[in-house]
Amino acid sequence: MQLHPTSDLAATLLRRRSRLAELIDFPVILWSGRSSSRNYPANTFPFRASSHFLYFAGLPLENAAIRLEAGKLELFMDDASPDSALWHGEVPKREEIAKAIGADGVFAIAQLKSRSTGAATISVQDAATQQAQSHLLNRALAPAKSSQGIDLELARAIIKLRLNHDAGAISELREAAAVTVEAHKAGMMATPKAKIEAGVRAAMEAAIISHNMTCAYRSIVTVHGEVLHNEQYHHSLQPGDLLLADVGAETSMGWAADVTRTWPVSGKFSSTQKDIYNVVLAAHDACIAKIRPGVEYLDIHLLAATLIAQGLVDLGILRGKAEDLVEMDAHALFFPHGIGHLVGLDVHDMEDLGDLAGYEEQRVRSDRFGLGYLRLNRPLSAGMLVTIEPGFYQVPAILNNIEMRSKYQDVVDWDRLSQFADVRGIRIEDDVLVTESGSEVLTAALPTNVDTIEELVKQESRSGAERRQQINVISNNSIPAFIKRCRSVFEEVRPQLIKDYAGWFVAIESDSGEYFLDEDHKLAKQKALAKYPDGMICTLQLVEGV
């Protein structure tokens, strides 16, 4: 692990633990967890730190713990052994790590026992660390979603903090969103030459990895979109198929994005595919337009259900009034899941806490067919990041169920439905930040309309990432026009910017001439890419005399 300490990180972590201290008056110990063996001890699954630990510690430290009390942070971890350095390279000393995160003290992990009296915690996911937690605290621990006593108080306090993202979190979430947009465009443009789903998946995940990020969850890239979490990639890509891709990036600090697009393998939607796609898109757009503080997320789900039902009535698939169809859950034959969920350090944020996080206190999950899979039932407030992901699916387990067919025989035109056999599954998903006055779609740079998607799939030119990579090998004797354009813009704006932003970096998109400022060159570039994912970007530093 390399450290890139910034005063911003330490300040952000201080604000978070200070806010926690306002909500509880007892000590807290949070563990990061440890790697789990894949098939023998030295071959492990990739390590992922506990999200609750990450929220307050900021760095993905393995086999570490933090103690929080009264706004203070103590770090407990051991320095790497010589054997570890042999195999995994040198890592920063714990004192360096403590300084980077603004810890008030740093100790060996063995000293944690003496500081554990009366501490609350949240159970981690790996069994070995769970046992260590129980042993050190001298009490049995319930799973995180069943926390009790002071552990439950802690869970509720953390939920209050993590529901509404601070500036540091939003910056990370924007980075994840920008890279996810790039990955989806790479997938669309890789489709014409791909033979099987795995070829498209490879292109999408390569785009994510090239930014030193990982996937926030196991990618779904499938022509069988009716399988909601399909994790097989061997199916061949045939003309007439729709490819559903649900893929999201995770930053090195653990913050996630979650985006789904559906596109035609051939580059052209059939008339029936386009009809259903536009029903889903209308629900998607209307739901996003409704997002603002104070709006109930349940109402957004019901809006999606009603619009999908109405769209299917208009196509002759369903019969009746849309509102009545939703009341009887007929829409759930084709849209069985909820409209979305929270996003943050977890792609389904804080879902380890069960409905404690997703549901407002005193609310319980419905057992209705059309509401049982709703993951979020809270009023929206500024700083929340949610997904909007309506869909249409022809799931054999639902549509061929004898009881279902009997219950809904009068409201479904099964003969008409058979004419849409080339639509197995469609989902359109974006990440939407609730703002003080409305909302911002962090993934808006990825198109949803039919014409633009078809054009992207058929596009033969290289992606922006590939073109940017090519610039690195062009000889100095042939400076590309876009670099000359960027330098021209830079010289125009430098005199007025140098006064207030000396040392900062300016990322310039050559075609538009628009520029983006940040103290960090990577963040400046990410800001530019968020708006112009396929743009030609130059990053220059504001230095006197240059």
Backbone torsions as a table, in degrees:
resi	resn	phi	psi	omega
1	MET	NA	131.7	176.0
2	GLN	-101.4	139.8	178.7
3	LEU	-94.4	135.2	171.6
4	HIS	-127.8	66.6	-173.1
5	PRO	-64.8	139.5	175.1
6	THR	-136.1	151.1	176.5
7	SER	-63.1	-28.9	179.4
8	ASP	-62.9	-42.5	-179.8
9	LEU	-62.5	-51.0	-179.1
10	ALA	-60.4	-39.8	-179.9
11	ALA	-67.4	-40.1	178.0
12	THR	-62.2	-45.2	-179.5
13	LEU	-65.5	-36.4	177.1
14	LEU	-63.1	-43.5	178.8
15	ARG	-62.5	-39.1	-178.2
16	ARG	-65.7	-46.8	-178.3
17	ARG	-73.7	-26.1	174.4
18	SER	-67.4	-39.2	176.7
19	ARG	-66.7	-37.6	176.7
20	LEU	-62.0	-40.0	-179.6
21	ALA	-64.2	-23.5	176.7
22	GLU	-75.6	-17.9	-174.8
23	LEU	-101.7	-26.3	-178.8
24	ILE	-135.1	159.0	-178.3
25	ASP	-126.0	29.3	179.1
26	PHE	-131.8	158.3	-179.3
27	PRO	-71.0	156.1	-178.1
28	VAL	-131.9	136.4	170.9
29	ILE	-122.0	126.8	178.2
30	LEU	-121.4	131.3	179.4
31	TRP	-99.3	148.9	178.6
32	SER	-84.0	-27.8	-174.3
33	GLY	94.8	-176.7	-178.0
34	ARG	-146.1	166.7	179.4
35	SER	-67.3	148.2	176.2
36	SER	-109.0	140.2	-179.3
37	SER	-68.2	138.9	178.7
38	ARG	-84.5	-51.6	177.6
39	ASN	-145.7	-14.9	169.6
40	TYR	-156.2	159.9	-166.1
41	PRO	-52.4	-39.5	-175.2
42	ALA	-81.3	-10.4	-178.7
43	ASN	-109.5	99.8	-171.9
44	THR	-111.0	159.1	168.5
45	PHE	-67.8	153.1	177.2
46	PRO	-55.3	135.3	-179.0
47	PHE	-74.3	137.3	173.7
48	ARG	-133.8	116.4	-178.8
49	ALA	-66.7	151.9	173.7
50	SER	-55.0	135.3	-177.4
51	SER	-66.6	-33.1	178.6
52	HIS	-67.5	-38.9	173.9
53	PHE	-62.0	-47.6	-178.7
54	LEU	-59.2	-37.0	-176.6
55	TYR	-60.8	-35.6	-177.1
56	PHE	-102.6	-21.5	-179.0
57	ALA	-100.0	-25.9	172.0
58	GLY	81.8	-22.4	-176.6
59	LEU	-124.1	145.5	-177.3
60	PRO	-80.7	69.5	-177.9
61	LEU	-82.6	136.8	178.7
62	GLU	-96.6	146.3	179.0
63	ASN	53.3	48.0	-179.4
64	ALA	-130.4	164.6	175.5
65	ALA	-146.0	155.4	173.7
66	ILE	-126.6	146.9	174.6
67	ARG	-116.1	126.3	-178.7
68	LEU	-116.2	131.3	175.1
69	GLU	-159.5	129.5	176.5
70	ALA	52.7	37.4	177.4
71	GLY	83.1	3.0	179.2
72	LYS	-100.7	150.2	179.2
73	LEU	-126.1	127.5	172.7
74	GLU	-116.3	134.2	-179.2
75	LEU	-103.7	132.5	178.4
76	PHE	-121.9	116.3	176.5
77	MET	-165.5	159.9	177.7
78	ASP	-101.1	148.5	172.9
79	ASP	-69.6	154.4	-179.4
80	ALA	-65.4	143.0	178.0
81	SER	-77.2	161.8	175.8
82	PRO	-57.3	-37.5	178.1
83	ASP	-62.5	-40.6	179.2
84	SER	-63.8	-41.0	178.8
85	ALA	-63.4	-33.9	178.4
86	LEU	-60.6	-45.9	-173.9
87	TRP	-89.6	-31.4	-171.6
88	HIS	-117.8	-1.7	178.5
89	GLY	87.3	168.5	179.7
90	GLU	-69.3	142.8	175.6
91	VAL	-127.4	157.1	-179.3
92	PRO	-60.1	148.4	174.4
93	LYS	-69.0	156.9	-177.0
94	ARG	-63.0	-29.3	177.4
95	GLU	-65.7	-37.5	176.8
96	GLU	-65.8	-41.5	179.2
97	ILE	-64.8	-43.2	179.6
98	ALA	-59.5	-40.4	178.8
99	LYS	-65.2	-40.6	-177.5
100	ALA	-63.1	-34.1	-177.3
101	ILE	-99.6	2.5	177.1
102	GLY	74.1	31.8	-179.4
103	ALA	-68.9	149.2	179.1
104	ASP	-89.4	-10.2	177.7
105	GLY	-167.9	156.1	-179.9
106	VAL	-141.1	135.2	-172.9
107	PHE	-143.0	161.5	172.0
108	ALA	-67.5	153.0	-175.8
109	ILE	-61.8	-29.4	-179.4
110	ALA	-64.0	-22.6	-178.7
111	GLN	-81.5	-4.7	-178.8
112	LEU	-65.4	-33.0	-177.5
113	LYS	-56.3	-41.5	-177.1
114	SER	-72.3	-9.5	-177.8
115	ARG	-115.6	19.0	-171.2
116	SER	-102.2	-6.2	-175.5
117	THR	-60.3	127.3	175.2
118	GLY	72.7	14.6	-175.2
119	ALA	-86.6	143.4	171.6
120	ALA	-93.3	159.0	178.3
121	THR	-154.8	174.1	170.9
122	ILE	-124.4	129.0	-177.4
123	SER	-62.2	135.3	177.8
124	VAL	-87.1	178.5	-172.6
125	GLN	-87.9	-29.2	-175.6
126	ASP	-86.6	140.2	-172.0
127	ALA	-63.8	-38.6	-177.5
128	ALA	-62.6	-43.5	179.2
129	THR	-71.2	-34.6	175.7
130	GLN	-57.7	-43.4	178.9
131	GLN	-63.9	-41.2	178.6
132	ALA	-63.9	-40.0	177.4
133	GLN	-60.0	-50.1	-178.5
134	SER	-62.0	-42.2	-179.2
135	HIS	-64.2	-45.4	-176.1
136	LEU	-69.6	-39.4	-179.2
137	LEU	-84.1	-8.7	177.8
138	ASN	59.6	41.3	176.9
139	ARG	-159.0	153.8	177.0
140	ALA	-72.1	141.9	179.3
141	LEU	-110.3	132.0	173.7
142	ALA	-79.5	157.9	171.2
143	PRO	-54.0	153.5	-174.4
144	ALA	-52.7	-39.9	-176.6
145	LYS	-72.7	-10.4	-179.9
146	SER	-118.0	27.2	-178.1
147	SER	-56.7	148.6	-179.2
148	GLN	-133.8	164.9	174.9
149	GLY	58.8	-135.4	-178.1
150	ILE	-68.7	-24.5	175.5
151	ASP	-64.8	-37.8	176.9
152	LEU	-67.8	-40.3	176.1
153	GLU	-60.4	-42.2	178.4
154	LEU	-63.1	-45.9	-179.5
155	ALA	-57.7	-44.2	-179.3
156	ARG	-66.4	-36.0	177.9
157	ALA	-67.0	-43.4	179.4
158	ILE	-64.4	-38.7	177.4
159	ILE	-59.0	-43.0	179.4
160	LYS	-59.8	-36.1	-180.0
161	LEU	-76.3	-45.1	-171.9
162	ARG	-81.2	-16.2	178.2
163	LEU	-61.5	-39.4	-174.7
164	ASN	-114.7	110.6	-171.1
165	HIS	-72.9	139.8	174.9
166	ASP	-85.5	178.3	-174.9
167	ALA	-61.5	-38.6	179.2
168	GLY	-63.1	-41.4	178.4
169	ALA	-66.2	-44.1	-177.3
170	ILE	-63.0	-36.7	177.1
171	SER	-61.0	-44.2	177.9
172	GLU	-65.5	-41.6	-179.2
173	LEU	-64.4	-34.4	176.1
174	ARG	-64.7	-40.8	178.6
175	GLU	-62.1	-45.8	179.5
176	ALA	-61.4	-40.3	-179.6
177	ALA	-65.2	-43.5	-178.2
178	ALA	-62.5	-43.1	-179.9
179	VAL	-69.8	-34.9	177.9
180	THR	-64.9	-40.2	175.8
181	VAL	-58.9	-46.1	179.6
182	GLU	-61.4	-39.2	-179.8
183	ALA	-64.0	-41.6	-179.6
184	HIS	-67.7	-38.5	176.6
185	LYS	-64.6	-38.9	177.2
186	ALA	-62.2	-38.8	178.3
187	GLY	-65.1	-42.7	178.8
188	MET	-61.0	-44.5	-176.2
189	MET	-76.4	-17.7	176.7
190	ALA	-84.2	-15.2	-172.7
191	THR	-60.7	-44.6	-176.2
192	PRO	-57.8	-31.4	-177.1
193	LYS	-97.1	-7.7	-178.1
194	ALA	-78.3	144.1	178.6
195	LYS	-95.0	-38.3	-179.2
196	ILE	-132.2	170.7	-177.6
197	GLU	-56.9	-36.0	-177.5
198	ALA	-59.0	-29.9	178.6
199	GLY	-65.4	-39.6	177.6
200	VAL	-71.5	-42.6	177.3
201	ARG	-56.4	-43.6	-178.6
202	ALA	-60.1	-42.7	180.0
203	ALA	-64.6	-39.9	-177.9
204	MET	-69.9	-45.4	-178.6
205	GLU	-71.3	-29.6	175.5
206	ALA	-62.9	-39.4	178.4
207	ALA	-62.7	-37.4	179.0
208	ILE	-70.3	-47.4	-178.0
209	ILE	-63.2	-32.9	-179.0
210	SER	-63.9	-17.5	176.6
211	HIS	-99.5	16.8	-178.8
212	ASN	59.0	36.4	174.3
213	MET	-116.2	170.1	175.0
214	THR	-119.8	175.5	174.7
215	CYS	-81.8	137.0	-177.6
216	ALA	-74.1	-15.9	180.0
217	TYR	-163.4	171.7	-179.2
218	ARG	-70.5	125.1	-173.8
219	SER	-62.5	143.2	172.3
220	ILE	-112.1	111.0	178.7
221	VAL	-136.3	101.9	-166.9
222	THR	-151.8	148.5	170.1
223	VAL	-88.2	-2.9	175.9
224	HIS	-107.0	68.2	-178.2
225	GLY	-66.5	-12.7	177.7
226	GLU	-71.7	-14.5	173.5
227	VAL	-93.9	105.0	-165.3
228	LEU	-59.0	-40.0	179.1
229	HIS	-118.9	55.0	-179.2
230	ASN	-68.4	123.5	-179.2
231	GLU	-121.1	33.2	173.1
232	GLN	-113.0	144.3	-171.3
233	TYR	-131.4	20.9	-173.1
234	HIS	-96.9	-7.7	-175.2
235	HIS	-69.7	140.9	178.1
236	SER	-73.0	152.6	178.2
237	LEU	-96.1	118.0	-176.4
238	GLN	-117.1	145.5	172.5
239	PRO	-54.4	136.8	-177.0
240	GLY	98.7	-16.6	177.2
241	ASP	-78.8	149.4	164.7
242	LEU	-101.3	137.0	177.9
243	LEU	-107.2	121.6	177.6
244	LEU	-102.2	124.5	-179.2
245	ALA	-123.3	115.5	176.9
246	ASP	-115.3	96.8	-171.1
247	VAL	-138.9	135.7	179.4
248	GLY	-142.8	146.7	179.6
249	ALA	-90.0	156.3	172.9
250	GLU	-129.1	128.4	-179.2
251	THR	-69.9	167.8	179.7
252	SER	-64.1	-18.9	177.5
253	MET	-92.7	-0.4	171.7
254	GLY	101.3	3.4	-176.0
255	TRP	-89.2	140.7	-165.6
256	ALA	-112.6	161.4	165.9
257	ALA	-129.7	158.9	-176.9
258	ASP	-148.3	107.9	-173.5
259	VAL	-135.3	141.0	174.3
260	THR	-129.7	137.2	169.8
261	ARG	-134.3	155.1	176.8
262	THR	-128.0	129.6	-177.5
263	TRP	-141.5	158.4	-179.5
264	PRO	-80.4	133.5	179.3
265	VAL	-58.4	-37.0	-177.4
266	SER	-77.8	-13.0	-173.6
267	GLY	89.6	4.5	-178.9
268	LYS	-143.6	120.8	174.7
269	PHE	-69.2	140.5	168.8
270	SER	-72.0	167.6	-178.8
271	SER	-62.7	-38.8	179.3
272	THR	-70.5	-39.8	177.1
273	GLN	-62.9	-42.5	179.5
274	LYS	-63.8	-40.0	-179.9
275	ASP	-60.3	-48.8	-179.3
276	ILE	-68.5	-41.6	179.7
277	TYR	-56.7	-44.2	-177.8
278	ASN	-69.8	-27.1	172.2
279	VAL	-64.5	-47.0	179.4
280	VAL	-64.8	-41.7	-179.5
281	LEU	-63.6	-39.1	178.8
282	ALA	-61.9	-41.0	177.2
283	ALA	-65.7	-43.6	178.1
284	HIS	-56.4	-51.1	-176.4
285	ASP	-66.5	-40.9	-179.0
286	ALA	-66.8	-38.4	179.0
287	CYS	-65.7	-43.1	178.7
288	ILE	-63.3	-40.0	179.8
289	ALA	-63.3	-24.5	-176.9
290	LYS	-84.6	-16.2	-172.9
291	ILE	-71.0	126.5	174.6
292	ARG	-168.9	163.5	179.3
293	PRO	-58.0	139.6	177.8
294	GLY	94.5	-19.0	180.0
295	VAL	-76.4	137.2	177.4
296	GLU	-77.0	131.0	178.8
297	TYR	-63.8	-32.4	175.9
298	LEU	-58.9	-39.3	179.6
299	ASP	-65.8	-33.3	176.9
300	ILE	-67.3	-40.9	176.2
301	HIS	-60.7	-44.9	-178.8
302	LEU	-66.6	-32.2	174.9
303	LEU	-62.9	-45.8	178.1
304	ALA	-60.0	-45.1	-179.5
305	ALA	-60.8	-42.5	-178.4
306	THR	-66.7	-43.0	-179.1
307	LEU	-68.8	-37.0	176.4
308	ILE	-66.6	-43.0	177.4
309	ALA	-59.9	-43.9	179.9
310	GLN	-64.4	-41.1	178.3
311	GLY	-61.8	-37.9	179.3
312	LEU	-74.4	-29.5	171.8
313	VAL	-64.6	-45.2	-179.3
314	ASP	-61.7	-30.0	179.4
315	LEU	-87.6	-3.0	178.0
316	GLY	83.1	10.6	-179.8
317	ILE	-83.8	-41.7	176.0
318	LEU	-108.8	157.4	177.4
319	ARG	-123.5	138.6	175.6
320	GLY	119.9	-174.9	176.6
321	LYS	-83.3	139.0	-175.9
322	ALA	-56.6	-43.9	-177.9
323	GLU	-62.1	-40.7	178.9
324	ASP	-67.4	-38.2	179.3
325	LEU	-63.9	-39.1	177.9
326	VAL	-68.3	-40.2	179.8
327	GLU	-60.1	-34.4	179.3
328	MET	-95.1	7.0	176.0
329	ASP	66.2	22.7	179.0
330	ALA	-65.5	-31.9	178.7
331	HIS	-59.5	-30.6	-175.4
332	ALA	-70.9	-10.5	170.0
333	LEU	-58.4	-31.3	-175.3
334	PHE	-118.1	-18.6	179.6
335	PHE	-132.9	75.2	-170.3
336	PRO	-83.7	-11.9	-175.8
337	HIS	-103.4	176.2	178.3
338	GLY	-77.0	167.8	-176.9
339	ILE	-73.1	-13.8	178.3
340	GLY	163.1	-156.0	-173.0
341	HIS	-165.5	174.2	173.8
342	LEU	-73.4	151.8	174.6
343	VAL	-131.4	140.6	177.9
344	GLY	-172.0	-122.4	175.0
345	LEU	-71.6	-21.1	170.4
346	ASP	-113.1	145.3	178.8
347	VAL	-65.7	-36.1	163.9
348	HIS	-104.0	90.2	-162.7
349	ASP	-63.4	130.2	177.0
350	MET	61.3	23.4	-178.2
351	GLU	-70.7	-12.8	172.2
352	ASP	-64.5	-19.9	178.2
353	LEU	-90.5	6.4	177.9
354	GLY	64.9	-146.5	-177.1
355	ASP	-76.2	-3.6	172.3
356	LEU	-56.0	-40.6	-178.3
357	ALA	-83.8	-44.5	-172.7
358	GLY	-77.7	-23.8	-174.5
359	TYR	-116.5	134.5	173.3
360	GLU	-56.9	145.9	179.0
361	GLU	-53.8	143.0	-178.9
362	GLN	78.8	-3.5	176.5
363	ARG	-99.6	142.5	179.7
364	VAL	-125.1	154.2	-178.7
365	ARG	-68.2	135.9	179.6
366	SER	-74.0	153.3	173.8
367	ASP	-100.9	10.2	177.4
368	ARG	-70.0	147.5	178.0
369	PHE	-55.8	-39.1	-175.5
370	GLY	-89.0	-3.8	-176.6
371	LEU	-128.9	-10.8	-172.1
372	GLY	-64.2	-23.6	-179.0
373	TYR	-102.0	16.0	176.7
374	LEU	-73.2	117.0	-174.8
375	ARG	-86.2	-16.5	-175.5
376	LEU	-135.4	126.7	178.3
377	ASN	-141.6	75.8	-179.8
378	ARG	-141.4	157.7	167.8
379	PRO	-71.4	142.2	-179.5
380	LEU	-76.9	149.6	176.2
381	SER	-146.0	157.7	-175.5
382	ALA	-57.9	135.7	179.9
383	GLY	99.2	-11.4	175.7
384	MET	-77.0	140.9	172.7
385	LEU	-115.0	121.7	-177.1
386	VAL	-128.2	157.8	171.5
387	THR	-95.7	150.4	168.4
388	ILE	-121.2	114.7	-171.1
389	GLU	-144.8	66.5	175.0
390	PRO	-67.8	160.0	-179.9
391	GLY	-157.3	172.2	174.6
392	PHE	-137.5	129.1	-176.8
393	TYR	-140.9	143.0	171.2
394	GLN	-108.2	88.3	-175.5
395	VAL	-91.0	114.3	-177.8
396	PRO	-54.5	-38.2	-178.4
397	ALA	-63.0	-24.4	176.9
398	ILE	-91.9	-52.6	-171.8
399	LEU	-72.4	-23.2	179.0
400	ASN	-98.5	3.7	178.7
401	ASN	-72.4	126.1	-174.7
402	ILE	-60.5	-42.1	-178.9
403	GLU	-65.6	-40.3	179.2
404	MET	-64.4	-45.8	-178.3
405	ARG	-63.7	-35.9	178.2
406	SER	-69.4	-43.6	-177.2
407	LYS	-63.9	-37.4	-173.2
408	TYR	-111.0	20.0	-175.5
409	GLN	-61.8	-28.6	-176.7
410	ASP	-86.1	-12.3	-175.8
411	VAL	-113.6	-3.4	178.3
412	VAL	-116.2	129.5	172.9
413	ASP	-92.9	95.2	-173.5
414	TRP	-66.4	-32.7	177.4
415	ASP	-66.2	-43.6	178.0
416	ARG	-64.0	-40.6	179.2
417	LEU	-59.4	-35.5	-178.0
418	SER	-62.5	-20.6	178.9
419	GLN	-75.4	-8.9	-180.0
420	PHE	-110.0	31.7	-176.6
421	ALA	-63.8	-20.7	-179.5
422	ASP	-84.2	8.3	176.5
423	VAL	-114.1	90.8	179.0
424	ARG	-79.0	-44.8	-179.0
425	GLY	-162.7	137.8	176.4
426	ILE	-135.4	132.9	171.8
427	ARG	-141.1	140.0	176.5
428	ILE	-127.0	118.5	-172.5
429	GLU	-132.8	132.9	174.6
430	ASP	-132.4	160.6	177.7
431	ASP	-101.0	121.9	-170.8
432	VAL	-121.3	121.8	177.9
433	LEU	-90.8	127.2	175.7
434	VAL	-79.3	124.7	179.8
435	THR	-107.3	176.7	-179.1
436	GLU	-61.7	-32.3	-174.7
437	SER	-112.7	-3.7	-177.2
438	GLY	173.2	-114.0	-178.5
439	SER	-156.1	162.9	174.3
440	GLU	-135.7	126.6	178.3
441	VAL	-86.2	108.4	-176.6
442	LEU	-68.0	-21.2	-177.8
443	THR	-109.3	25.2	-175.8
444	ALA	-64.8	-20.6	-179.2
445	ALA	-69.8	-10.8	176.8
446	LEU	-95.7	115.9	-172.8
447	PRO	-66.4	156.3	176.5
448	THR	-121.9	-17.6	-175.3
449	ASN	-75.6	151.5	-172.9
450	VAL	-57.7	-49.3	-173.8
451	ASP	-61.7	-44.0	-177.5
452	THR	-69.4	-38.5	177.8
453	ILE	-63.6	-44.3	178.3
454	GLU	-60.1	-40.2	-179.2
455	GLU	-65.9	-40.5	179.4
456	LEU	-64.1	-41.9	-179.5
457	VAL	-65.3	-37.1	-177.9
458	LYS	-84.5	-9.9	-174.2
459	GLN	-63.4	129.4	-178.6
460	GLU	-94.3	-19.6	-176.1
461	SER	-71.2	159.0	-179.2
462	ARG	-69.8	156.3	177.1
463	SER	-70.1	165.5	178.1
464	GLY	-59.2	-38.3	-179.6
465	ALA	-63.1	-41.9	179.4
466	GLU	-67.1	-39.8	-179.9
467	ARG	-67.5	-38.0	178.3
468	ARG	-65.3	-38.1	178.7
469	GLN	-63.6	-37.3	-178.4
470	GLN	-63.1	-31.1	-178.5
471	ILE	-57.8	-31.7	-176.4
472	ASN	-66.6	-19.3	-177.0
473	VAL	-109.6	3.4	177.2
474	ILE	-76.2	137.1	-176.6
475	SER	-67.7	154.4	179.7
476	ASN	-64.9	-19.5	-179.8
477	ASN	-78.3	-6.6	-177.8
478	SER	-134.3	68.1	-178.1
479	ILE	-67.7	123.8	-178.1
480	PRO	-60.4	151.0	-179.1
481	ALA	-60.9	-32.8	-176.6
482	PHE	-67.4	-31.8	177.6
483	ILE	-69.0	-41.0	176.8
484	LYS	-60.6	-40.5	178.7
485	ARG	-63.2	-44.1	179.3
486	CYS	-61.8	-43.1	179.9
487	ARG	-65.0	-35.8	177.3
488	SER	-62.7	-45.9	177.9
489	VAL	-62.7	-42.8	-178.7
490	PHE	-59.7	-43.9	-179.8
491	GLU	-65.8	-29.3	177.8
492	GLU	-70.7	-40.7	-173.1
493	VAL	-93.5	-18.5	-174.2
494	ARG	-57.5	-45.2	-177.2
495	PRO	-58.4	-37.7	-178.1
496	GLN	-82.1	-21.9	-177.7
497	LEU	-90.7	-30.4	-172.5
498	ILE	-60.7	-27.6	-178.0
499	LYS	-63.8	-43.1	-174.3
500	ASP	-105.0	-14.9	-172.9
501	TYR	-129.3	32.3	178.6
502	ALA	-56.9	132.1	-179.2
503	GLY	89.4	-14.0	179.6
504	TRP	-76.0	170.0	178.6
505	PHE	-110.9	141.4	178.6
506	VAL	-115.3	118.4	174.8
507	ALA	-99.3	122.7	-173.9
508	ILE	-117.0	129.4	173.3
509	GLU	-91.2	120.8	-166.2
510	SER	-65.8	-41.8	-175.0
511	ASP	-66.8	-43.8	-176.8
512	SER	-87.0	-26.0	-173.9
513	GLY	78.0	4.6	-179.5
514	GLU	-76.1	142.8	-178.8
515	TYR	-124.7	158.4	-176.0
516	PHE	-135.2	135.2	-174.0
517	LEU	-110.1	143.8	170.1
518	ASP	-165.8	154.9	176.6
519	GLU	-69.9	-23.7	-179.5
520	ASP	-104.5	127.7	-176.0
521	HIS	-62.9	-36.1	-179.6
522	LYS	-66.2	-41.8	-179.2
523	LEU	-68.8	-35.4	176.4
524	ALA	-61.2	-44.0	179.1
525	LYS	-65.4	-40.2	179.6
526	GLN	-63.1	-36.9	177.0
527	LYS	-61.5	-42.6	179.5
528	ALA	-65.8	-43.1	-178.9
529	LEU	-67.9	-28.5	178.6
530	ALA	-62.0	-34.9	179.9
531	LYS	-92.8	-33.3	-178.1
532	TYR	-126.6	74.4	-174.6
533	PRO	-57.9	-29.9	179.7
534	ASP	-108.8	15.6	-178.6
535	GLY	-74.5	161.9	175.6
536	MET	-95.2	111.3	-169.0
537	ILE	-111.0	131.7	168.9
538	CYS	-113.2	141.1	176.7
539	THR	-121.0	121.2	-177.5
540	LEU	-128.2	150.3	-177.7
541	GLN	-100.6	140.9	178.6
542	LEU	-83.0	95.3	-178.7
543	VAL	-124.9	138.7	179.2
544	GLU	-57.8	133.8	175.2
545	GLY	83.0	1.6	-179.2
546	VAL	-113.5	NA	NA
